[in-house]
Amino acid sequence: MPPDELARTLEILPLRVGIYIPDDLLEDWFAPGTGMNPPSEAALKAAEAFGRRFECEFKYYPERREAVLWKWVPAM
């Protein structure tokens, strides 16, 4: 389960600003015990769904071993 601070941060996140989450925290927070090298599909899907609750986009970058949640700007 992601920490409450992450939810609060995503609620007030300004447009075009991102939150970076490393592989180990993706697994710990979103699908404990499923593996993190690379993160499991379950962890990635759960993180993406969590971000959508706060109107955030989600992208995983395997070369950086981290994911990003950000608020997009419509029609920019």
Secondary structure as UniProt FT lines:
FT   HELIX           4..12
FT   TURN            15..16
FT   STRAND          18..22
FT   HELIX           23..30
FT   TURN            32..33
FT   TURN            37..38
FT   HELIX           41..52
FT   TURN            53..55
FT   STRAND          57..61
FT   TURN            62..65
FT   STRAND          66..70
FT   TURN            74..75
//
